[in-house]
């Protein structure tokens, strides 16, 4: 039997899909995880999602869908976490290509459903921004999730919309989401998080990292992103809720607006019209900014001094945890230096490593 899980926003949603598959369906059933190749600029310096032409070594699954095996590689200068995920996780990863808009994604889903005859189909979103109207001031990345929601709403097959870690993406708060969340499907545990633990040692997803940390019992406030957004880590953080897909679609204005799109450019234009922005524009602008920015040369002694200053300031803000991605940016380092920083901190202060987060000590 095969389970099909659609990672609504790509990135960390694909990792969370592996945790969901193990928790809900066990190790005996194979899951096909359909996901965007869309990673943060720390991993992929090219803005926006990658399509099949951006890889070598993909394998055809249907006329419109390609799988990403461990041996595949993104074409430079692009980057992707998918080949490494395929190497380290016991699932098949299929490439969700948004190049032909919602009609193209719908076609990919329909072909997969026909080809796989899956036992179940889940659309998984970590955080819950798939439920946004589009005008929320805290919304940062509506395009990817709205596109998958739009396509899933047009497929003639039963699809369960699942929201894991309500509020963990920092786009809609748990309070904002409470009235929309349906029945509790599962509460992740430390045992559920174990299969993806090795992945979270290197994968940059903050939301899925917090999901796994809260499954292990971590509670407090985690500071994330380049802007230092505080995210509450509560007993609700490791939960998974089902949401009525039709209600989500009726709420999400962008998802409805893009239903007949046939190009990614059309999707972007409607995102700017409905939401006032496109997250790909943000990545384009940040790429230009990063080109002019000269990251500091990695120096262990300097990094520890800067860390102490950051921790003191974070502590005064009530922050209890942060991510290595946030620390990398706070210390003016680049993505290639993230692993150096992580090794330095864990080796020097292993007691502050709350896998996969960094704990801010309560006192000096």
N, C-alpha and C positions, 0 to 999 in steps of 0.2 A: 504494500500500500504506500501511496505517496501523499504527503501533505504539501500544499503550496502556500507559502507565506510571502506576501508582498510587503517589502520594507518601504513604508510610505515616503520617507525622506531620504533614503539611501544612508550612507555613512554609518553612524552608530545604530540606526534602526536594523541594519543587516546583522550586526552582532547580537542585538537584543532578540532578533528572530531566532537565532541559534539557541539562546537561553530559553525562549518560549517553547521551541520544539522539544527540548529535553524535558522541560517542566510539565508540559501538557500531554505530550505524546510518547515520551520515553525514547530510549535509544534504539528500539527495534524498528522504528519506522523512519524511512528516508524523507527528508524535507528538501524541496527545491525552494530556494530563497531568491525571489525576483527583486532586484535592487538596482538603483542608479549607481553608476561609477562616478560619484560626486563627493570628493573629499575636500577637507579644509586646505587652505593654501600652504599650511605647514607640510602637507603631504603632496598635494598637486598644485604646482605654481600657476597652472593655466586655469583661468576663470571658467565656471560653469561645469556641466556634466560631460563625461566622455561617451562617445559612441563607438560602435564596432570598428570603425576605421582608425580609431585611436589606439588599437591593440594589435599585437601579433599573437597568434596561437589560440585564438578563440575557436570553439567547436560549435557547429550548427546543431540546434535542437529542433527548430521548426523553421520555415522560411523567414520569419521575422525575429526569431529569438536565438541568441547565441549564449552558450555557457562559457564561464570564465574558469578554466582549469588552472591548477597550481603552476603549470609550466608557461602560461601566457604572460605577456609583459606589455605594459603601456609604452607607447612610442614617445621617446623623449621629445620635448621637455615635460610631457605630461607625467603624472604619477597616479597610482591607484593602490588602495589597500586590498582590492578584491583577490588578486592572485595569492597573496599571503593568507588571506582568510580561507581560500579554497584549500591551501596546503595544511592549515592547522585545525580546521573544523570539519566534522564528518557529514557535511551537507553539500549539495550542488548549488552553485551560484549562477543565476541567469541574469543577463544584462538587460536592464530596463532602459530603453533608448527613447528619449523624449524628442528626438529630432523631427518627428512628423506629428508633433502635437498630441492632443488627446485622442484623435482618431487613430494615430499610430500606436499609442500605448494600449488602447482598447483592442486593437487587432492583435498585438502581442499577447495580451491576456487571453483572448478568445482562442488563439492557436495553442497556447499552453494548456488551457482547460481541455480542449479536444484531444491533445496529444497525451497528456498525463492522466486524464480521468482522475483527478485527485480526490482523496477521501474527504478533505476539507480545504477551504480557502480562507485564509486570514489576511486582513489588511492591518498591519501593525504600525502604530505611531508611538514613539516615546515622547512624552511630554504633553501632547494633546493639541498642538497648534493646528492639526488637521480640522479641528472644530471651530477655528476662528471665523468670524464674519468677514474680516478683511480690513476693518477700520480701527482695530485695537492699536493704541499707541505703543504697546510693547512688542508688537508683532515684527519679526525680523526675517523670516524665511517661509512665506506662504506658498511660493510657486511650486516647489517639488511635491509637497503633500497634497495641494489642491489638484495637481495634475493626476496623481494616482487615484485620488478620491473620485475625480471626474470620470476617469476611465472605468473604475470599478462599478460606478453607478450605471454604466451603459452595458455591462457584461451580463448576459443571460445565464447567471449561475449564482447559487447562494454564497454570499461573502460575509464573513463576520468582521466587523470593524472593532479592533481592540486598541485601547489606549493604555499603555504601560507607564508607570511613573508620572502620574498627573502633576503637571507644573514643573517638572525637572528640566525642561528646555528653556525655562525663563521667558516664554513668550505669552502664555496665559497662566495665571496663578491657579492653584488648586481651588481657591474660592470661586474664581471665575468659571471653573469647569464643573463644580459640584452639581449644578442643576442639570447638566447634560450627560453625566456619566450614568451608565446603566448598571446592570448587575455585576457584582464582583465575580470575576472568573478565577483569579488566582492571586495569592500573595507570595512573591518570590522569597526563597530562603537561601541561606548560605550554600546549601547543597545544590540548589538550582544555579547559583552563580559560578560554581566550580568549573564547569566545562569551558567557560569563556575567560577564566582567570588568566591563562597564559596570553590570550589575545590582548587583554586590557593592560598588559605590561608595555605594549607598544602602540596600541591603537589610540588616536587622539580624541575620540568621542567623549565629551564631558557628560552629556545627559546619560548615556548608557553606563559610563563609569560611576556616576552617582547612583544609578539604578542598582548596579551590582553592589556598591558599598552599603546602601541602605538595606539590601537583602541580607547582608552580613551583620546588620544591627547598628550601623553608623547613624548617628543623629546629630543635628546641629544646624549650622548655616555654612554653605559652601560658596565661595566667591569664584566666579567663572568669567570667561571671555576676556577680550582685551579691555572692555569697559568696567570690569570688576563687578558684575551683577551678582547680588546675593540670592542664593537659592535655599529655601528651607528644606531640611532633610527630616522628614517626619515619619510617623507610622504609616501614613498613606503613600509614601514615596515608592515602596516596592510592590504596590498593588497593580493588578491588571483588571480593567473594566471593559465590558462590551458596550458598544454604543450603536444605536439604530443608524444604519448607513444612510437610509433615506432622509432621516432627520438631519444628519450631518450635512448631507448634500443640499438640503433646503436652506441650511444656515450659512453655508460657505458660498459667498457670492462669486468669488473667483472661480471655484470649481464649476459652477453652473455656466459662467460666462465663457469658459474655454472649451466647452464640450465639442464644438465643431471645428476646433483648430487643427491645422494640418502641418504647422511648422512651429518650432520653438520660438522663433521671432514673434509669431502671433501671440503665443502664450505670454511672452515677456511684455508685449505692448498692452495686453489686457491686464496684466498684473500692475503695470504702471497706472493704468486707468482706474482700476478698482481699488487697489491698495495704496497707490501713490508712489510705488517703487518696485524694482525688481532686484532680488538678492544677487542676481548675476552682475548687475550694475555695481553693487557694493563690492563684489569680488574684483571687478575690473578696476575700480577706483583704488582699492586696497593694493592691488598688484602694482599700480603705478607708484603708490606711496612707498611700497616696500623696495622698489627699484632705487629710489632716492635715499633710502634709509641705510645707514651703515651699522649693522649689528656689532655689538661689542665682541672682542675676541674673548673666547672662554678662558676664564682664570678662576681656579678653584677658590683661592683665598678671597678674591673680590666677590665671587658669587655668594659665599657664606656671609660676608659682611652685608651685602645688599639684602640677602634673605632675612637676616636678623632685623634690619630696618623695616622690611615689608611686614614681617610677622608682628612687630610691635604696633604698626599702624593698623593692620588687619584686626588684631586683638581689640584695639580701641573701638573698632566698628562692630564688634560682636561676632566676628567671623571665627569659625572653629575649624574649617577645612578649606582647601583649595585644590585645584587641579595642576598637573605639571604643565599643561598647555598654558594656563594663566601665568604660572611662575616663569615660564620661558619668555613670555611677552613682557612681564613686569621687569625682568632682569635684562631686557633689550637684547635677547639672544634670538637666533633663528631656528627654524625647524630642525636642521641638522645637528644643532647643539642640545636639543631637548634630551636625548639619551645620555649625553655627558652630564647634564645637570641632574637627571634622575638618579644615575649611578652614584654621583657624588653625595647627594642628600641621603639616599637610603644607606649607603655605606657609613656615613658619618652619624646619622641619627635614625637608626632603624626603628626605634620606638615611636617615631612620628609617622611612619608609613601605615596608613589605614587603607589597605589595598582597595582600589588603585588611587586613592586620594592622599594628599599630604595634610597631616593634622597640625593645626596651629596650637602651640602649647598655651595653656591657660595662664601660666606665669612664666617669667623669665628664668 
